[in-house]
Amino acid sequence: MPLMGNENKPMKLAYYPGCTLKNQATNFDVSTVSSMAKLDVEVEELDRWNCCGTVHALDSDNVMNRVAPITNMIRVKEMQAKTEGMAGEFMTSCAMCYNTLKRANIDVQQRADALETINELLYLEKTKYQGDVEVLHLLEYLRDRVGFDNLAKKVTRPLKGLRVACYYGCLLMRPKEVAFDDAENPTIMENLIRALGATPVEFSHKMECCGAYQTVDKPDVIADRTDRIMGSASEERADLVVVSCPLCAFNLDYRQDDAKRLNPDFNNMPVLYFTQLMALAFGCDEAALRFDLQHIDPLPVLKARGLD
Amino acid sequence: MDTTLRITSAHAGSSFTARIEKISGQKLLACYQCGKCSAGCPMAAHMDVLPNRMIRMAQLGMQQQLLETKAIWMCVSCLTCNSRCPKGIKIAEVIEALRKAALGGGERNDNLKIMELTPEARSVLPPIATISAMRKLTS
């Protein structure tokens, strides 16, 4: 039974929330922690975690940009050393944090000289990093450590009839070194949605980028991306779209007002984090769901499916 | 009007081409212009020069024309092009190198004026958006 560390003791898992889960995306944070508690996994937020770097630097002279993400690996080692039953691994539910942390980790695992330089730069740290921490995305953890079959047993409120379009965006599966499922056509989120009793909906734009940080000063460009992505989910008669990235969530949810101005035929559709659907299916209350933080209110579609 | 473009080894071996190859770690001359990068690019509709043409211009050492395009600032490193290039060129890395070349020109040449946004626009943006934009668009 993989859910238990040993006799009736919940498993402990180090958790890296990231900046936006502690700001606008509180709903992603509380739904992650609450649904993991229902799965008997005790998530413990890393002490003194710092910015993941948000984006992976792509130039060849990039050691400085790896310092911030690698510092977090040291925090994991520190927490592991003082916590009984904790492995040398940690979980994040944010796709962007996952991508940046995972890529930095792979990079230093493959380049001993870069790791040595980073350890020299971090000379005040008592722990030296040796490339021995594993970075896990929550979806990966749920599939491989919990198991979707076990997860399905915890569902108290099956999301019957709910049509869910699973949007992956760019960061979960690209580049292929970080992909934990098929990089061109992943199905891990659909399998989770199925375990929750809902119906996954295939749509053409599930791997298409939302325009990411161009949202800062080019909302018109994002409006076009949102119109196409949400439009393709709408064509397949989805009730809502689920995401794993707070930046995708902002663009696909908040920028729907701009999409509507661009295309008067645009249909508003709620955008939720996959963890919110888990929390809903596990019977968590509003404090764990925080639907009040969604720009497009999901309650009407949930009500129509008898899930409010 | 004379539209003949004379391609010589002097162009292909220009110091600009070598610099972009060095910063990006990519072999620009491997590109044979199949266009798959542009075909799959989600931002192509908003670019004045398409990704395959950016590579061509970099091969030809067209420094000034290339660094003046809006397109080099439009890429969001979604890596769709990288995953599909039959020659294994990492196009997103090349575009990031072009930004580095534009930003490292000796004067401040940021492509994001965050203080010019309205306070209202700034207040709704999540930190994940502003931090990543500043990391990729400013020096």
HADDOCK unambig.tbl for C-alpha pairs under 7 A between the chains (distance, minus, plus):
assign (segid A and resid 19 and name CA) (segid B and resid 127 and name CA) 6.69 0.50 0.50
assign (segid A and resid 19 and name CA) (segid B and resid 128 and name CA) 6.96 0.50 0.50
assign (segid A and resid 20 and name CA) (segid B and resid 126 and name CA) 6.20 0.50 0.50
assign (segid A and resid 20 and name CA) (segid B and resid 127 and name CA) 5.91 0.50 0.50
assign (segid A and resid 20 and name CA) (segid B and resid 128 and name CA) 5.97 0.50 0.50
assign (segid A and resid 24 and name CA) (segid B and resid 126 and name CA) 6.05 0.50 0.50
assign (segid A and resid 54 and name CA) (segid B and resid 128 and name CA) 6.56 0.50 0.50
assign (segid A and resid 54 and name CA) (segid B and resid 131 and name CA) 6.96 0.50 0.50
assign (segid A and resid 54 and name CA) (segid B and resid 132 and name CA) 5.60 0.50 0.50
assign (segid A and resid 55 and name CA) (segid B and resid 132 and name CA) 5.88 0.50 0.50
assign (segid A and resid 58 and name CA) (segid B and resid 93 and name CA) 5.26 0.50 0.50
assign (segid A and resid 58 and name CA) (segid B and resid 96 and name CA) 6.53 0.50 0.50
assign (segid A and resid 59 and name CA) (segid B and resid 23 and name CA) 5.60 0.50 0.50
assign (segid A and resid 59 and name CA) (segid B and resid 24 and name CA) 5.10 0.50 0.50
assign (segid A and resid 59 and name CA) (segid B and resid 93 and name CA) 6.24 0.50 0.50
assign (segid A and resid 59 and name CA) (segid B and resid 96 and name CA) 6.70 0.50 0.50
assign (segid A and resid 59 and name CA) (segid B and resid 97 and name CA) 6.23 0.50 0.50
assign (segid A and resid 60 and name CA) (segid B and resid 23 and name CA) 5.53 0.50 0.50
assign (segid A and resid 60 and name CA) (segid B and resid 24 and name CA) 5.72 0.50 0.50
assign (segid A and resid 60 and name CA) (segid B and resid 25 and name CA) 5.82 0.50 0.50
assign (segid A and resid 170 and name CA) (segid B and resid 78 and name CA) 5.20 0.50 0.50
assign (segid A and resid 174 and name CA) (segid B and resid 79 and name CA) 6.40 0.50 0.50
assign (segid A and resid 175 and name CA) (segid B and resid 79 and name CA) 6.65 0.50 0.50
assign (segid A and resid 175 and name CA) (segid B and resid 83 and name CA) 6.92 0.50 0.50
assign (segid A and resid 208 and name CA) (segid B and resid 42 and name CA) 6.67 0.50 0.50
assign (segid A and resid 209 and name CA) (segid B and resid 42 and name CA) 6.35 0.50 0.50
assign (segid A and resid 209 and name CA) (segid B and resid 78 and name CA) 6.21 0.50 0.50
assign (segid A and resid 211 and name CA) (segid B and resid 76 and name CA) 6.50 0.50 0.50
assign (segid A and resid 212 and name CA) (segid B and resid 76 and name CA) 6.46 0.50 0.50
assign (segid A and resid 213 and name CA) (segid B and resid 129 and name CA) 4.83 0.50 0.50
assign (segid A and resid 213 and name CA) (segid B and resid 130 and name CA) 6.97 0.50 0.50
assign (segid A and resid 213 and name CA) (segid B and resid 132 and name CA) 6.19 0.50 0.50
assign (segid A and resid 213 and name CA) (segid B and resid 133 and name CA) 5.17 0.50 0.50
assign (segid A and resid 214 and name CA) (segid B and resid 133 and name CA) 6.95 0.50 0.50
assign (segid A and resid 216 and name CA) (segid B and resid 129 and name CA) 6.46 0.50 0.50
assign (segid A and resid 216 and name CA) (segid B and resid 130 and name CA) 6.42 0.50 0.50
assign (segid A and resid 247 and name CA) (segid B and resid 128 and name CA) 6.42 0.50 0.50
assign (segid A and resid 247 and name CA) (segid B and resid 129 and name CA) 6.40 0.50 0.50
